[in-house]
Amino acid sequence: MNDIISELNPIFRKIFNNDSIEINDTTTAGDIDGWDSLTHLDLISTIESHFNIKFRLKDLAKMNTVGSMIIIIQEKIAS
Amino acid sequence: MLTIKKGTVEDISFLIEAILEAERSGTQLVSYTKIFCISEERLTDMLNEILLEEIDGFEFCPSNFLVAFEEELPVATVSAWVESVSGPSSGIIKSNMFFYFLSKASLPQIEENIRTIEPINIQRAPGALQLESIYTIPLYRGRGISALLIDNHIQRHKQDNPELRKVQIQLMGENIRAVSAYLKAGFRVSERKSSEDPRIVEFLPGLERILMEKEI
C-alpha cells in the first residue's frame, strides 16, 4: 500500500497544485481543497495512465477514499 | 388511484425518460449531451448502465427514486438522496460514472465545457436532502403529484434520519413556473448564481442557477 501511496502522492500534488499534500488511506475528497468533479476527471485519468490500468464502472463506484482507490489499483496491477 | 413505490431496475426506461425531460427543463437542450459531447442515444445507454449499478449517493440510483403509478402506468417520479452522507459528493460520484464511458481524447474538451458552466455551479450542502429529476408525464400535470412525491421522500428520509433539517433543489432561474411552484410549496430561494457569458446557453437552458431550500 505504501508503494502505491508514494506513487500517488506526486500525482495528487500535481493535479491539485499543492506541494504540501500528504495522502493516506483515509484521505477523502473533503480533505483536499479543489477536489471537485472537474479535478476528479483529471485525477482518475492520470492514475489510469500512470499505472497503465483501466477502471471498471464497479471500481469507480467503490472509490470512497484514497484507501479504497489504492485497493482497487493493487487489484488491477496484480491481475 | 395512485400508488407510490421506490424505483427499481424494472423502472429504468421511465427513470431515463424522467432524467432527460428534467434536464430539458422545458427546452430542447439536454445538458449532458452538450457537456460530454455525446448523442442522446449514447447518453441513454450510459444512464441505463449507470442505473443498473444501483450506486447510492447521487441521483442516478433507481432506489433513490419514488415513482407514482396509476394502475401499472408510471406517471411521475422524483429522485432524492442525502448529500455526502457516507462518502464523496454526488458531483464526484457522477464524474466517476460518466468518466467510465468517455474517451480520454474527449476529456480536454469536456473539462473546458465544465469550466464554462462553473460560474453558475452551486455546491450541494452535505447532509441536506437533495431533489432531482422531478418529472410528471404531460397528461398528469397540475394534479400535485410531484409535491406528493416530494412530501413522501421527506417523510421517508426523516424517518430514517430524524436529524435531517433541510431539503434542497437546484433549478434554472429561467424556469419561472417551477420556481413559483416551489415557492408555493414552502421553499425559499437561498442562493442565485448568474453569468452573462453567452457560451453557457450552449450547455445549460439558461444563464442563472438557483438553489431553493426548505427546513424540514
Contacts between the chains, C-beta under 8 A, distances in Angstrom:
chain1	res1	chain2	res2	distance
A	28	B	87	7.5
A	28	B	88	6.6
A	29	B	88	4.7
A	29	B	89	6.5
A	29	B	92	5.5
A	30	B	84	7.5
A	30	B	88	7.9
A	30	B	126	8.0
A	35	B	92	7.4
A	36	B	89	7.7
A	36	B	91	6.3
A	36	B	92	7.1
A	37	B	89	7.8
A	37	B	91	4.0
A	37	B	92	5.7
A	37	B	94	6.6
A	37	B	95	3.9
A	37	B	114	7.0
A	38	B	95	7.7
A	38	B	111	6.0
A	38	B	114	5.0
A	38	B	115	6.9
A	38	B	118	7.4
A	40	B	92	5.0
A	40	B	95	4.6
A	40	B	96	7.0
A	40	B	99	7.8
A	41	B	95	5.6
A	41	B	99	5.7
A	41	B	107	6.2
A	41	B	110	7.1
A	41	B	111	6.3
A	41	B	114	7.9
A	42	B	107	7.8
A	42	B	111	7.1
A	44	B	95	7.9
A	44	B	96	6.9
A	44	B	99	5.4
A	45	B	99	7.3
A	45	B	104	6.1
A	45	B	107	5.8
A	49	B	104	7.9
A	55	B	100	6.9
A	56	B	100	7.4
A	57	B	49	6.7
A	57	B	50	7.4
A	57	B	53	5.9
A	57	B	97	7.0
A	57	B	100	4.7
A	58	B	53	6.8
A	60	B	96	4.0
A	60	B	97	6.6
A	60	B	99	6.7
A	60	B	100	5.6
A	61	B	53	5.8
A	61	B	55	4.4
A	61	B	93	7.6
A	61	B	96	6.9
A	61	B	97	7.3
A	63	B	88	7.7
A	63	B	96	6.4
A	64	B	86	7.6
A	64	B	87	4.0
A	64	B	88	6.3
